[in-house]
Amino acid sequence: MSSSRLSLRSADRFALPALALLLAVSLTLSACGKKGPPLPPLRSVPATTSDLSVRQRGAQLLLEFTYPTATPGGQALGGITSVEVWEADRPVGATPAVPAAGAGTAPATAEAPKAEAPAEGAPATAGTATTDTTPTTPTVTEPIVAPGSVGTAVPPGPAGTAPAAPTAPVVDPGPPALDPREFALAGKKVLTLATADIGAATLGDKVVLMLPIVEAEAGVTVRHFQVRTVGPLGDRSEPSNMTRILPRTPPAPPAEIVATPKATGIDLSWQPVEGALGYLVYRRDAAVKNYGKPLQAVVAPAVSLTDSTAQLGASYIYGVTTVSRRAPLVESAIQSEREVRYADRYAPPPVSELVALAEQGQVRLIWTGSEAPDLAGYRIYRREGGELRRLNVEPVTATEFTDTNVASGRTYVYRVVAVDKSGNESTPQEVPATTR
């Protein structure tokens, strides 16, 4: 009897822990299937634009900034769906209307751009601070260079002297900028670009927006701008830096452009415009609608330029503007354009140091090759008596050739010409050879 009770107690002692383990596993498995509260979607706020600039071309203002590709935290941004342009104007000479803090200041609306907080660690200053940055528009005395360009053309000095060096750029500080709080109260949204319009306004990594100028505004109203961009999920960026410009009466554009293709490039020239500080030369591919950055700046009184970066076989459209102010840049409209098809009609440089080595049963030709960038190879000719015959069907790419179809004791004259990919032949080089 006692042994039976002992066995039951032992079994109970081992069964209870196993049962507890089974219950714990069951509770764990049931908890795995339980759904938690829904997580909010990841935000896609575009990083704040910090390089907004403005310039004037003819009767238009051109706003430019870098297309945002990341969030403020550095995560990749899947494009933007909208661009908002905000503007606040102030008459020249008007007294800044900055309300005192806490004295009846109206709060900014939800739609108005908000003033940016000072950077952490920035020193506090008495009075009003401004987020305005001086536009980084290039001046005509500095190289305005597109990729592959050769720099700024400088007018020549008197005969026998070195070219005149460009003078240091003079930057007009212009009228004082609006305080960010004043912009927040007075700013209005004047333009909204949707996705399709953003694509048309994007040139490379820049977004370029155009706003009209009312003639009556010239020299009267200072126009201040900020932009905000909207991410794929509708999240709006913080307001950009503030940029401003006092529109001016634009200068007259240059008259008709003359373009002359040459082997060294495309020569451009135009008539001078009275009072011009300089000129900006633009170039675009004939299949592209809009101009990008200026190809080159030309300082007055020079009125010509050679585009040595033009590629043979390409078609270009050139335009030239007159510059009347440096910073912010004020230039004329592009009135005259010239299309040029830069066809390859130019012979490559000839070969040099051509030598004929008469050997047993053959003549070996050696030469120094042509430096044509579009070289296709070399054509070999042989003259015996008065007949000139081509020896190779396809151009050879090596700088030597062996003629084995010769007879002993004969004199031949060999000709070597370089040929480019358009079929243009260089000036021929000839050398005689007498076989053994």
C-alpha positions as CSV (number, residue, x, y, z in Angstrom):
1,M,0.0,0.0,0.0
2,S,2.7,2.4,0.9
3,S,4.7,1.6,-2.2
4,S,1.6,2.3,-4.4
5,R,1.2,5.8,-2.8
6,L,4.9,6.5,-3.3
7,S,4.6,5.8,-7.0
8,L,1.6,8.1,-7.5
9,R,3.3,10.9,-5.6
10,S,6.4,10.5,-7.8
11,A,4.3,10.6,-10.9
12,D,2.6,13.8,-9.7
13,R,5.9,15.4,-9.0
14,F,7.1,14.9,-12.7
15,A,3.7,15.6,-14.3
16,L,3.1,19.1,-12.8
17,P,6.2,20.8,-14.3
18,A,5.4,19.3,-17.7
19,L,1.9,20.6,-17.5
20,A,3.1,24.1,-16.6
21,L,5.5,24.1,-19.6
22,L,2.7,23.0,-21.9
23,L,0.5,25.9,-20.7
24,A,3.4,28.4,-21.2
25,V,4.0,27.3,-24.8
26,S,0.2,27.6,-25.5
27,L,0.1,31.1,-24.2
28,T,3.1,32.1,-26.2
29,L,1.7,30.7,-29.4
30,S,-1.6,32.5,-28.9
31,A,0.2,35.8,-28.3
32,C,2.1,35.5,-31.6
33,G,-1.1,35.7,-33.6
34,K,-2.3,38.9,-31.9
35,K,-2.1,42.1,-34.0
36,G,-0.8,45.3,-32.4
37,P,-2.0,48.9,-33.1
38,P,-1.4,50.0,-36.8
39,L,1.9,51.8,-37.4
40,P,1.8,55.3,-39.0
41,P,3.2,55.4,-42.6
42,L,6.8,56.5,-43.0
43,R,7.0,60.2,-43.7
44,S,8.6,61.5,-46.9
45,V,9.4,65.1,-46.1
46,P,11.8,66.7,-48.6
47,A,14.9,68.3,-47.2
48,T,14.7,72.1,-47.0
49,T,15.9,73.9,-50.1
50,S,18.9,76.1,-49.2
51,D,20.2,77.3,-52.6
52,L,17.2,79.2,-54.1
53,S,18.4,82.0,-56.3
54,V,16.7,84.4,-58.7
55,R,17.8,86.2,-61.8
56,Q,16.2,88.3,-64.5
57,R,16.2,87.4,-68.2
58,G,14.2,89.9,-70.3
59,A,10.7,90.2,-68.9
60,Q,10.9,87.1,-66.8
61,L,12.3,86.1,-63.4
62,L,14.1,82.7,-63.3
63,L,14.0,81.0,-59.9
64,E,16.5,78.1,-59.6
65,F,17.1,75.5,-56.9
66,T,18.5,72.0,-56.6
67,Y,16.0,69.1,-57.0
68,P,15.6,67.5,-53.6
69,T,16.5,63.8,-53.5
70,A,16.6,63.1,-49.7
71,T,14.7,63.8,-46.5
72,P,16.2,66.0,-43.7
73,G,17.5,62.8,-42.1
74,G,19.3,61.7,-45.3
75,Q,17.0,59.0,-46.4
76,A,16.4,58.7,-50.2
77,L,13.3,60.6,-51.4
78,G,11.2,59.1,-54.2
79,G,10.8,62.3,-56.1
80,I,8.5,65.3,-55.4
81,T,4.9,65.7,-56.5
82,S,4.6,69.5,-56.2
83,V,6.5,72.8,-55.9
84,E,5.0,75.8,-54.2
85,V,6.4,79.3,-54.9
86,W,5.7,81.9,-52.2
87,E,6.2,85.7,-52.8
88,A,6.1,88.8,-50.7
89,D,6.7,92.3,-52.3
90,R,7.8,95.5,-50.8
91,P,8.0,98.9,-52.5
92,V,11.5,100.4,-52.8
93,G,12.2,102.6,-49.8
94,A,9.3,101.2,-47.7
95,T,9.9,100.9,-43.9
96,P,10.1,97.2,-42.8
97,A,6.9,96.3,-41.1
98,V,8.2,93.8,-38.5
99,P,5.8,93.6,-35.5
100,A,7.3,93.6,-32.1
101,A,7.3,90.1,-30.5
102,G,4.1,89.6,-28.4
103,A,2.6,92.9,-29.3
104,G,-0.4,92.0,-31.3
105,T,1.5,89.8,-33.7
106,A,-0.9,87.8,-35.9
107,P,0.1,84.1,-36.1
108,A,1.1,82.7,-39.4
109,T,-1.6,80.7,-41.2
110,A,-1.1,77.0,-41.8
111,E,-0.5,77.6,-45.5
112,A,2.0,80.4,-45.1
113,P,5.7,79.6,-44.9
114,K,7.1,79.5,-41.4
115,A,10.2,81.2,-40.3
116,E,13.1,78.9,-39.8
117,A,14.6,78.6,-36.4
118,P,18.3,79.7,-35.9
119,A,20.8,76.9,-36.2
120,E,21.8,75.3,-32.9
121,G,24.7,77.2,-31.4
122,A,24.2,80.3,-33.6
123,P,24.8,83.5,-31.6
124,A,21.7,85.5,-30.7
125,T,21.7,89.0,-32.1
126,A,19.8,92.1,-31.1
127,G,17.1,93.2,-33.5
128,T,15.8,91.2,-36.3
129,A,17.5,88.3,-38.0
130,T,17.0,87.2,-41.6
131,T,17.3,84.0,-43.5
132,D,18.0,85.7,-46.7
133,T,21.0,84.6,-48.6
134,T,22.7,86.5,-51.4
135,P,21.9,84.8,-54.7
136,T,24.8,82.8,-56.1
137,T,24.2,84.0,-59.7
138,P,27.4,84.1,-61.7
139,T,28.8,87.4,-62.9
140,V,30.1,88.3,-66.3
141,T,33.6,88.8,-64.9
142,E,33.7,85.3,-63.6
143,P,33.8,82.1,-65.7
144,I,30.3,80.8,-66.4
145,V,31.2,77.4,-67.6
146,A,29.1,74.5,-68.8
147,P,30.7,71.0,-68.7
148,G,33.5,70.9,-71.2
149,S,33.6,74.7,-71.7
150,V,36.9,76.5,-72.1
151,G,36.2,79.5,-69.8
152,T,35.6,83.2,-70.1
153,A,36.6,85.1,-73.2
154,V,38.6,88.2,-72.3
155,P,38.9,91.2,-74.6
156,P,42.4,91.7,-76.1
157,G,44.6,94.6,-74.9
158,P,46.4,97.0,-77.1
159,A,48.7,95.6,-79.8
160,G,51.7,93.9,-78.4
161,T,50.3,93.7,-74.8
162,A,48.8,90.8,-72.9
163,P,45.0,90.5,-72.8
164,A,43.2,92.7,-70.2
165,A,42.4,90.8,-67.1
166,P,38.8,90.8,-65.9
167,T,38.0,93.3,-63.2
168,A,36.8,92.2,-59.8
169,P,33.0,91.7,-59.7
170,V,31.0,94.4,-58.2
171,V,28.1,93.0,-56.2
172,D,25.1,95.3,-55.6
173,P,23.8,94.5,-52.1
174,G,20.4,95.8,-53.2
175,P,17.5,96.8,-50.9
176,P,17.2,95.2,-47.4
177,A,15.5,91.9,-47.2
178,L,12.2,91.1,-45.4
179,D,12.3,89.7,-42.0
180,P,11.1,86.1,-42.0
181,R,8.2,87.0,-39.7
182,E,7.1,89.7,-42.2
183,F,7.4,87.2,-45.0
184,A,5.2,84.8,-43.1
185,L,2.5,87.4,-42.7
186,A,2.7,89.0,-46.2
187,G,3.8,86.0,-48.3
188,K,1.3,84.6,-50.8
189,K,1.4,81.4,-52.8
190,V,1.8,82.6,-56.4
191,L,2.6,79.3,-58.2
192,T,2.0,75.6,-57.8
193,L,3.7,73.1,-60.1
194,A,2.3,69.6,-60.4
195,T,4.4,66.5,-61.2
196,A,4.2,66.8,-65.0
197,D,5.2,70.5,-64.9
198,I,8.1,69.8,-62.5
199,G,9.6,67.4,-65.1
200,A,9.4,70.0,-67.8
201,A,11.1,72.6,-65.5
202,T,13.9,70.3,-64.4
203,L,17.3,70.7,-66.2
204,G,19.9,68.3,-64.9
205,D,19.8,68.5,-61.1
206,K,18.1,71.9,-61.1
207,V,14.5,73.1,-61.1
208,V,14.1,76.4,-63.0
209,L,10.8,78.2,-62.7
210,M,9.8,81.3,-64.7
211,L,7.6,84.2,-63.4
212,P,6.6,87.2,-65.5
213,I,7.6,90.8,-64.8
214,V,5.1,93.6,-65.1
215,E,6.8,96.5,-66.8
216,A,5.5,98.9,-64.1
217,E,7.4,96.9,-61.4
218,A,10.8,97.7,-62.9
219,G,12.8,99.6,-60.3
220,V,9.8,100.0,-58.0
221,T,9.0,96.7,-56.2
222,V,11.4,94.4,-54.5
223,R,10.2,90.8,-55.0
224,H,11.0,88.2,-52.3
225,F,10.7,84.5,-52.8
226,Q,10.7,81.2,-51.0
227,V,9.8,77.7,-52.2
228,R,8.4,74.6,-50.5
229,T,8.4,71.1,-52.0
230,V,6.0,68.3,-51.4
231,G,7.0,64.6,-51.1
232,P,5.3,61.5,-52.6
233,L,3.0,61.1,-49.6
234,G,2.0,64.8,-49.4
235,D,4.5,65.9,-46.8
236,R,5.7,69.5,-47.3
237,S,9.2,70.7,-46.7
238,E,10.1,73.7,-44.5
239,P,10.3,77.0,-46.3
240,S,13.5,77.5,-48.3
241,N,16.0,80.3,-47.9
242,M,14.7,83.7,-49.0
243,T,16.0,85.3,-52.2
244,R,15.0,88.7,-53.6
245,I,15.4,90.9,-56.7
246,L,14.5,94.4,-57.8
247,P,13.4,93.9,-61.4
248,R,15.0,96.3,-63.9
249,T,14.2,97.4,-67.4
250,P,16.1,94.7,-69.4
251,P,18.8,95.7,-71.8
252,A,18.5,95.3,-75.5
253,P,19.5,91.9,-76.8
254,P,22.3,91.5,-79.4
255,A,21.2,91.6,-83.0
256,E,21.6,88.6,-85.4
257,I,24.2,86.0,-84.5
258,V,26.7,84.9,-87.1
259,A,28.0,81.3,-86.8
260,T,30.8,80.0,-88.9
261,P,31.8,76.3,-88.5
262,K,35.6,75.6,-88.7
263,A,37.8,72.7,-88.1
264,T,38.8,74.2,-84.7
265,G,35.3,74.9,-83.6
266,I,32.3,77.1,-84.3
267,D,33.0,80.9,-84.5
268,L,30.2,83.1,-83.1
269,S,30.0,86.9,-83.4
270,W,27.3,89.6,-82.9
271,Q,27.0,93.4,-82.9
272,P,27.8,95.3,-79.7
273,V,25.1,96.7,-77.5
274,E,25.6,100.1,-76.0
275,G,26.2,100.1,-72.3
276,A,26.6,96.3,-72.0
277,L,28.8,94.9,-69.3
278,G,29.1,91.7,-71.2
279,Y,27.3,88.9,-72.9
280,L,26.2,85.3,-72.1
281,V,26.4,82.7,-74.8
282,Y,24.0,79.8,-74.6
283,R,24.0,76.5,-76.5
284,R,21.5,73.7,-76.6
285,D,21.2,70.6,-78.6
286,A,18.8,71.1,-81.5
287,A,16.5,68.4,-80.1
288,V,16.3,70.1,-76.7
289,K,13.7,72.9,-76.0
290,N,15.4,74.9,-73.2
291,Y,18.8,76.3,-72.5
292,G,20.7,75.3,-69.4
293,K,23.6,77.1,-67.9
294,P,25.4,79.6,-70.1
295,L,28.1,78.0,-72.2
296,Q,30.5,81.0,-71.7
297,A,30.6,84.6,-70.6
298,V,32.2,87.3,-72.8
299,V,33.3,90.5,-71.2
300,A,32.6,93.7,-73.2
301,P,33.8,95.1,-75.5
302,A,34.5,91.6,-77.0
303,V,31.7,90.4,-79.3
304,S,32.9,87.1,-80.5
305,L,33.7,83.6,-79.2
306,T,34.9,80.3,-80.6
307,D,33.1,77.2,-79.3
308,S,35.9,74.7,-79.3
309,T,33.8,72.2,-77.4
310,A,31.4,71.5,-80.2
311,Q,31.4,67.9,-81.4
312,L,31.5,67.1,-85.1
313,G,28.3,65.6,-86.4
314,A,26.2,67.4,-83.8
315,S,23.5,70.0,-84.3
316,Y,23.3,73.0,-82.0
317,I,21.2,76.1,-81.4
318,Y,23.0,79.2,-80.1
319,G,21.6,82.3,-78.3
320,V,23.3,85.4,-76.8
321,T,22.0,87.8,-74.2
322,T,23.2,91.2,-73.0
323,V,24.2,91.6,-69.4
324,S,23.4,94.9,-67.7
325,R,23.8,94.0,-64.0
326,R,26.0,91.4,-62.3
327,A,24.3,90.4,-59.0
328,P,21.5,89.6,-59.1
329,L,22.1,88.9,-62.7
330,V,20.0,91.0,-65.2
331,E,20.2,90.0,-68.8
332,S,18.2,90.5,-71.9
333,A,15.9,88.0,-73.5
334,I,17.3,85.6,-76.1
335,Q,16.0,87.3,-79.3
336,S,18.2,85.9,-82.0
337,E,19.1,82.2,-82.3
338,R,21.3,80.4,-84.8
339,E,21.2,76.7,-85.6
340,V,24.4,75.0,-86.8
341,R,24.8,71.5,-88.0
342,Y,28.5,70.9,-87.4
343,A,29.1,68.5,-90.2
344,D,32.5,66.8,-90.5
345,R,34.0,68.2,-93.8
346,Y,37.4,68.6,-92.4
347,A,40.4,66.5,-93.3
348,P,42.4,64.8,-90.5
349,P,46.0,65.7,-89.9
350,P,48.4,63.8,-92.3
351,V,50.8,61.1,-91.2
352,S,54.5,62.0,-90.7
353,E,57.9,60.4,-90.8
354,L,56.9,58.0,-93.6
355,V,59.7,55.4,-94.3
356,A,59.8,52.6,-96.9
357,L,62.1,49.6,-96.2
358,A,62.9,47.5,-99.2
359,E,63.4,43.9,-98.1
360,Q,63.8,40.6,-99.9
361,G,60.5,40.1,-101.8
362,Q,58.6,42.9,-100.0
363,V,58.4,46.6,-99.1
364,R,57.6,47.5,-95.5
365,L,56.1,51.0,-94.8
366,I,56.3,52.6,-91.3
367,W,55.0,56.0,-90.3
368,T,53.9,58.2,-87.3
369,G,50.1,58.2,-87.1
370,S,47.6,61.0,-87.4
371,E,46.2,62.6,-84.3
372,A,42.6,63.0,-85.6
373,P,40.1,62.2,-82.7
374,D,37.7,60.5,-85.1
375,L,40.4,58.6,-87.0
376,A,39.2,55.5,-88.9
377,G,42.6,54.3,-90.2
378,Y,44.9,54.6,-93.2
379,R,44.7,54.0,-96.9
380,I,47.7,52.8,-98.8
381,Y,48.3,53.5,-102.5
382,R,51.1,52.4,-104.8
383,R,52.2,54.1,-108.1
384,E,54.1,52.2,-110.7
385,G,54.8,54.3,-113.8
386,G,51.7,56.5,-114.1
387,E,49.1,54.3,-112.5
388,L,48.0,54.8,-108.8
389,R,46.4,51.8,-107.2
390,R,44.9,51.4,-103.8
391,L,46.4,48.3,-101.9
392,N,44.0,47.9,-99.0
393,V,40.2,47.6,-99.2
394,E,39.5,48.6,-95.5
395,P,41.6,51.2,-93.7
396,V,44.4,49.7,-91.6
397,T,44.6,50.9,-88.0
398,A,48.2,50.0,-87.5
399,T,51.0,52.5,-88.4
400,E,52.8,50.1,-90.7
401,F,52.0,48.1,-93.8
402,T,53.8,45.4,-95.8
403,D,53.5,45.1,-99.6
404,T,54.4,41.5,-100.7
405,N,53.2,41.8,-104.2
406,V,56.3,43.3,-105.7
407,A,58.9,42.4,-108.3
408,S,62.7,42.5,-107.9
409,G,64.5,45.5,-109.2
410,R,61.5,47.7,-109.6
411,T,60.9,51.2,-108.2
412,Y,57.6,52.0,-106.6
413,V,56.1,55.2,-105.1
414,Y,53.9,54.6,-102.0
415,R,51.3,57.0,-100.7
416,V,49.7,56.9,-97.2
417,V,46.7,59.0,-96.2
418,A,44.8,59.2,-93.0
419,V,41.0,58.9,-93.2
420,D,38.4,59.8,-90.6
421,K,35.1,58.2,-89.8
422,S,33.3,60.6,-92.2
423,G,35.5,59.5,-95.1
424,N,37.6,62.7,-95.2
425,E,41.2,62.1,-96.4
426,S,44.3,63.9,-95.2
427,T,47.0,65.4,-97.4
428,P,48.9,62.5,-98.9
429,Q,52.5,61.6,-97.9
430,E,54.6,59.8,-100.4
431,V,57.9,57.9,-100.4
432,P,59.8,55.9,-103.1
433,A,61.2,52.3,-102.7
434,T,63.4,50.2,-105.0
435,T,63.1,46.4,-104.5
436,R,66.0,44.1,-104.5
